[in-house]
Amino acid sequence: MAIALIRIKGRVGLDKNINETLDRLRVRRKYTCVVLKGTSEELGMIEKLRDFVAYGEIKEDVYKELIKKRGKKGKDGKLKPFFRLHPPRGGIESKKHFGVGKGVLGDNKDKINDLILRML
């Protein structure tokens, strides 16, 4: 089970512990995506960040498309551990109706795949 995690909120006004957790997961910028294995430690960190990120289980074909379009190689020729994405086409529900509902923040289950495809 691979979990895709996308940072939705920026850094301004965040708690130091939240910033440190985001750094450990390598999502340092807004609209950065990482794909995690889903270990118990990672799931604990994700649960702590549920108000700042969107996450869910990623499908294999969406993951391959993500690597094909957004995968960048580092100096050593290996794939970088994060993907920088565009803001989603059609906007984000949490930004349009702030305070009404969480929109895309938190666990999106299968809808994360649609969000990733809108951001490629």
Secondary structure by P-SEA (a helix, b strand, c coil): cbbbbbbccccccccaaaaaaaaaaccccccbbbbbcccaaaaaaaaaaccccccccccaaaaaaaaacccccccccccccbbbbcccccccccccccccccccccccccaaaaaaaaac
